[in-house]
């Protein structure tokens, strides 16, 4: 029986880096962006159909719902799976708590202005970026599009806020991006302790690109380089995010760093 854990992270907050490091351990598999949350959502929607209401066989339904992950990852060889999706988002977390015991979620966070600056820098060097496909021309417009309710950031923010405000601390473990890149060994060891699984001697130089279960990201879908990491060593790029993002955007969204207190 595999142990299933969960990863909820802001984009541009080290998700791919973390996964590339932890996947050095042959007993652990941190996934790419997973479809499991969407599958659970579709499954639970069936409870609202007339067919189910007409014959509400909850026990048989639970037999399926409680084994989604075991079936999905049945052929993966690792003993520990870390499934990445917006698991802190209220409805997704509700699915987890109704179907699993001992839920543990790793939460990757980063200063929201740094997140926006990282997206903008990527879009400027990569013409295929999904950001460049938006109906937005200025940096301000692009940031607003990224931060709207349909964007790639807000759902993750809502999930983090929900975890911090409404869930016991035993359920989640916050990982600051700066800690991951500046103190990777301690940060990874702390994650092992949170998950209560055996530690592994990781390398933090000559990293492999992200790959798991024999597959890599196909970034032709969202823009080349979105999931590219530095492979020679772990370090933070030396640029000032607050000089890249206009003051109007900083003033508008700086309160989204709510975990800073």
PyMOL commands that set and color helices and strands:
alter all, ss='L'
color gray80, all
select helices_A, chain A and resi 15-22+36-48+50-54+58-65+68-72+90-99+112-125+130-133+139-147+154-166+169-171+177-182+184-195+241-244+247-256+258-260
alter helices_A, ss='H'
color red, helices_A
select strands_A, chain A and resi 3-9+28-33+80-84+105-109+172-176
alter strands_A, ss='S'
color yellow, strands_A
deselect
rebuild
show_as cartoon
